[in-house]
Amino acid sequence: MRLIDAEKLIKDVEKDFYYPEAYKKMIEAQPTAYDLDKVVEDLEELRDGNYDFDCCPYRDTDISCDKCHMIRAVDIVRHGGSQV
């Protein structure tokens, strides 16, 4: 899968297609594959320390908080904004 700029695609469709409204509706009906705003929000929460240490899966291991944060940040990006 790859991400596209839906707004640019809609502009191109409006220029080159005979029934652009039908295509525009189909494009707008597609689900969001990656919610950048949610990813940024979750990363900011992680950065600002808005999380529960008791829920940390690495709490009783040799993994440092810094490494734990990196693991969580990668998971946030990988899952499109849902902390795991």
Secondary structure, 3 states (H helix, E strand, C coil): CCCCCHHHHHHHHHHHCCCHHHHHHHHHCCCCCCCHHHHHHHHHHHHHCCCCHHHCCCCCCCCCHHHHHHHHHHHHHHCCCCCC
